[in-house]
Amino acid sequence: MAEQRVGVVVHGITGRMGGVAHRALRELAARGGVPVGRDVVIPVPIGLGRDAARLAAYARRTGLGDVHTCLASAYQRARDINPRFQVYHNTVATGARGATLLGALRELDPATTGVFCEKPIGANYREGREVVEALERGGFAHGVVHDALQTPGFRAAAELMPALEPLHCQMLFGYEVGDGRSADPGYRGQRPDFNWRLAEAGGGIALDMCHEAYISHALFGATERLSAVARLLVPERISAETGAAIHCDVEDFLALRREHASGVVNTSVWTWCRRINSEFGPLEITVEGRRGSVIFGLRGAKVQWAEAAPALRWEDLLEGRQADWRAHWEYLKTEDCNAFAVELASFIRCLVQGEPYPYDATRALDWLGEVEAIYQSAARHGTPISRDQFLRYPDHVPPGWRPERLEGLLGARRARAPAEAPSASGRG
């Protein structure tokens, strides 16, 4: 068995997702590397960021000794480790991702370098299209994060889909994200400041949590049409970094309905204002099928087959008869794993073997096109958008196109309706 090391430049390593990628790489190395045929590849993380002080602090905290503020030096380090293979992994903030990717591609060698990046690949479809065009023109191997598909709960549930014969689905995602005013420090800085500002984030929860698109597609296939409602529920937050007020201008709540070509109707809510009451955590997906139902999250899943629960008659409820509905579910066996480590291992394996990575940037661009349709529907108060209106690779944007981001619409719901005349009692 031969062993080789491959340098992985993590761009944005001091950020939240950069840290996630670094931990995944350390896990891969700790368990002996990535098996590739009869050989093994040991990933070597190389940190890249723009703030030297933050990089130094991160290096001290994590023990990472190889950090750089210059892409050229970080990339050269990766080439020194292995001239034949390198990985560039972009984890910078969404609003900056497209520009940093385009800039980086000019310095990378497509003959030896695989490009992996967080989703979404750009702040809007046009920006994402430019990234994909540059990757394809340059001949790079490329991939985009689809981590939810590798989680234990999803993998267990996905295996059951053919047997369930899905009919409809409900997705619920979110958790309580404090506005920064709480005395509890745990409710400050749960999300980065840029999440709340259009200029830096490129959009709100619809863009940032575009997991929804690839999860829906993986479970139920293509979407025939969708409709959406978006809201800004918390218009002002306090920065955990500076203590200053942030005047939010992106949505923090999304309600979405997808009608799939398979016939499945999928409704979902994505919100930063939710108190979780689910054994599976912030993401809970319920799929109701002709032959059974499954409820799952990232870390676990349970199934109930048709007629496994007590038969219900409405008069039973009226007469106060009780049933232990939860006792009739069967927990599925799951294997714990780090989904990001699974993805990175797969991408490295594809790069070394010269095989295409299945979740590449062209597929991620399609999901970004569906995000644009979500914003268009939300701007039209939930008007359905059909599949023939989705932007999809290799579509270019139409002349005069601009991304809809609900500017001027968020918060309008707070305007009061004209007051009614008071009643004789003096009550409105």
N, C-alpha and C positions, 0 to 999 in steps of 0.2 A: 504493500500500500504506500503510495506516494503522498506527501503532504505539501501543500503550497499555501502561502498566505496571500490574501487580497486586501488591499487598502480600501476602506470605505470612508469617503469624505462626507461627513454629516454637516450640511450647510444649515446654520441656525441651531446649533447644538445646545445653546443656553436656553432656548425656548422650550415650551412644554412638550411639543411633539419631537423636538430634537432629543430631549432627554429620554423620551419613550424609545426612540430608535437606538440610542446608545445602550440602553438597558437590554434591548433585544439582541444587539450585537455581542454584548458581554455574555449573555446567556448562551448564545451559539458557541462562542469560544470556550466557555466553561465546560460545556458538555462534549467538547472534542471536535467541534467544527461541523461543516456541512458535507455529508457524504455525496460524492459525485462519481458514480460508477464505482471503481475499486479504489478511488483516491478520496482525499478529504481536503476541504478548503477551510482555512482558519481566517475569519474576517478580522481585520484590524481597524478599529475605529479611529478616525482622524477628525478632530473638531475644527469647525470653521465658523467664525462669527465676526461681527464688525466692532464689537466693544471689547477692548483688551482687558479692562478691569473685570468685566463679567466673565470673560473666558478664563481669566486667572482664578477667579473665585470658584467657577465651576470645576476647573481642574483640581483645585485643592479639595473640593467637596467629594469628588467622584474618583480621584486618583488617575484621571486621564492625563497622561503626560505629553500628548501630541496635539497641541492646539495652535491655530493660526488665524490671523486676521486678513490674510491675503489668499485668494483662491489659487494663484499661481504656485505659492509655496506649499499649500496643502496638497494640491494635485501632484506636484513634483514628488512629495513624500510618498504618495500612493504609487507613483510610477517607480520609485526606488524600491518599494516593497515588492512589487511585481510588475515588470514592464509589459506583460502580456494581458493582464486583466486589472481593471480598476472599477470602482462603483462611485458615482456621485449621487448623493441622496439629498434632495432639497426639502427642508422642513420649515422654511421661513414662513412668516405670516402671510395669509391668503392674499392680502392686498398687494404685497410685494413679490409674490411668487413668480408671476409671469415674467416680470422684468428681470429678476435675478436668474431665472432659468435661461432666458434668451441671452443674457450676458455671459453666463457660464458656458453655454454651448459653443461659443466662439473660442473658448480656451481649451476645450476637451477634444480628445482624439476619438472619433467614432469607431476606429478600428479596434480599440482596446477597452473602451469605457462604456459601461452600462449606466443609464440615467434612470433613477428611481425617484419618485416624488410623492409628497402628500397630496391629498385631494382637497379641494378642486385644483385643477392644473392652472387655473387663471381666475381672475376676479370676475370675468364674464366670458361669453362664448367667443367674441372676437379675439380676446387676449389668449384664450386657450387654443383657438385655431392657429394663431401665430406660433405658439409653442409646438403644436403637433407638426405644423408645416416645417419648422426648423429641424425637429427630430427626424422626420421622414426624409427630408432633403439631405441631411447630413449622414443618414444611414446608421443612426444610433440604435442600439438595443434599448428599449424603454419599458417602464412599468409604473403603475400608479397604485397607491395604497387602497386596498379593499379589505381592510382588516376584519370587518364584521363577519365576512364569509368564512373566516378561519376560526371563529370562536367555538368553544365546545357546544354551547347551546344551539347555535345555528346549524352546525354540522349534524348534530343528532336529529334536529327537526327536519332539515332538508331531506334526509334519507327517507323520511316518512311521507313526503308529499305525494308521491304516486299512489300510495295505499290509501291516503286520506281522501283523495279526490276533492281538492279545495273548492269551496263555493264563495266564501267571503272572509275578510281579514280585518283585524283592527291592530294598529300599531300605536303604542304610546311611549314617547321618549321625553325625558327631561328630569330635572331636579331643581331644588330651590337654590337659586343663585342670588345671594344677598345684594342689596344696592350699595353696600359699603358703609352703611351707617350703624351697623350692629356693634354692640359692645363685645360680641363674640368674634375673635379674630378669625375663626374658621369660616365666617361668612363675609370675609373681605378678600378680594383678589382670587376668587374661585375661577374666574375666566380672565384672560388678559384684557387690558384696557382697549386694545384695538378692536375687539369684538363688537364694540358698541358704536363705532364711528365709521360711516360709509367710506370716507376718504382713505382709511387705513385697512378696512376689512373687505371692501368691495361688495358687501351685502350683509344680511343678518343671518338668522338661524336657517333660513331656506338654503342659503349658499354654503354656510359653514357645516351644516349637518346633511350634506348631500349623500351621505350613506343611504338615505331613504331610497334613492333611485336605483342603486345597484342591488340593494337588498330585495326590493320589490321585483326587479327583473329576474334575479336569481330564483326567486320562489315561484313566480307566476308568469314569467315571460313578458313580451312586449306590451306596452301601454297603448290603448286605442285613443283614450282621451283622459284629461285630468282637469280638475278645478280646485281652486285654493282660496283661502281667506287668511290674511296676515294682519297682525296687530303689533303695535308697540305698547306694551303693558307698563313698563317702567321707564319713563322718559328721562329720568336723571339718576345717575349713579356717581359714587365717589371713588376716585382713583385710589387704588391701593399703593400705587407707586409715588404719587405726588400729593395726595390728599385733596386735589382740586375736583370741582364738579365736572362731570362728563355729561354733556347734553346729547343724549342718544338720538341717532337718526336712522337706525335700522330696526327691522322687526325682531322681536324676541318671542313671538308666538306664531305658529303656522298650523292651520287645519287643512288637510289635503285629502282629496278623493281621487283614486285611480280606477279606471275601468280597463281591465286587461283584455287582450285578444282571446285569452283562454276562458273568459267569462267571469273571472274572479273580480269582485268589487272590493277594493282595498281602501279603507279609510284610516287616517292617521292624524295624530296631534304631536307636535314637536314644540316644546316650551321650556323656558327657564323659570317658570313659576309653577312648580309642582312639588307636592309633598308625597313621597313615594309610599305606596301601600302594595308592594309587590315583592314576593320572595326572590324574584330574579333581578331586582335592581332597576336602574334608570330606564332600560329598554325592556318593554314587555310586548310581545307579539302573540296574538291569538288568531289561529287559523281554524275556521269551522269548515269541515268537509262532509261530504255525503256519507262517508263511512267512519268518520271520527274527527276528533279535534285535538289540536296541540297548542299548548301555551309554552312559550320559551323566552329566554333572555340570552345575554351573552354567555352566562356561566352554567345554565341548566335548562331542562325541558321536562314537560310531563304530557302524557297523552291520555285521552279517554276515547274509547271506541264506542260506536253507536250502540245504544241500549245498555251500556255499562252503568249508567246512572239510574237512580230511582225514577220511574215514570211519574210525570207531573200532571196533575189536573188542577185547574184554577180553584176549584172549590176546596182543595186541600189547603191552599194558602189562606183562603177566607176562614176556614175552620181552625186555623192555627197549627196545623200539623207541620212538624219540623223534619228536615232531612239534612244529613251531613254531606252536603254537595261535594266538598273537597276530598272526602274519603274515597271517592270513586275514580281518582286519577292515579295513573301509574307513572312513576318517575323513570325517565330514560337514563340509561348508563351513558356517561360522558367521560371523556379523557381530558384532563386539565392541560392547557397549553398556553403559551404566550403567542397570541395571534400575529403580532408584529414580527416575532422571531420566525414563525412559520412562513410568512410572506417573504421576508428577506432571504431566508434559506432557499426558497423556491426561485427567487429572482437570481441569486448568485449561481444556483445550479443551472438555470437556463442560460445565463451569460457564458459560463465556462463551457457548456456543451454546445453552444451556438444554436440554441432553440428559442423560438419566440415565446415571450412571457404572455400568458393568456389574458391578463388584465392590463393591457397597455394603454398608452395615452389616447389612442383613437377611441377606445371604448369610454374612457373617462370624459372625453369631449362630448360624446353622446349624452352622458348624464348631465353635463353642464348645459347642453341644449335643452334638456327637460327642466332644469332649474330656471332657465329663461322663460319657459312656458308657464311655470308656476308663478313667477312674478307678473307675467302678462295677465294671467287669470285673476290674481289678487288685485291688480290695478283696476280690473273691470268688475270688481265685487263678486268674484266667484264664477264668472262666465267660463264655461268649458272650453278648453283648447284641444283640438283634435291632433292626432299623430301627424297628419300631413302638414301641420304648421310647426312641428318641432324642428329646430335646427339640429342637423345630424352630420357627422363626418361623412363625406368631405365637403359639405355645404359651406359656402362663403356667406357672410352676412349680406343682406340686401343693401342696395344703395340707400344711404341716409339712416341706416339702422343705428339705434342706440339702446344700450341695456336698460330695461325698466327696473328701477330700484325703489319705487313707491315714494319718491321725493315729493314732499308736499301733501302726501296722503296719510302718512302715519300720524296718529294722534288726533285725526279729524273726528274720530268717534267720540272724543271727549266733549265736543261742542254740545251744549244743552239745546234740547228742543224748546220751542217757544212755550212759555209757562201757560198753563190753563188758568182760567178764571177761578178764584178761590170759591169753595162751596160756602153755603150759608153758615156752616159751623166755624168757618175760618180756616179749615184744613184744605190743603191743596189736593 
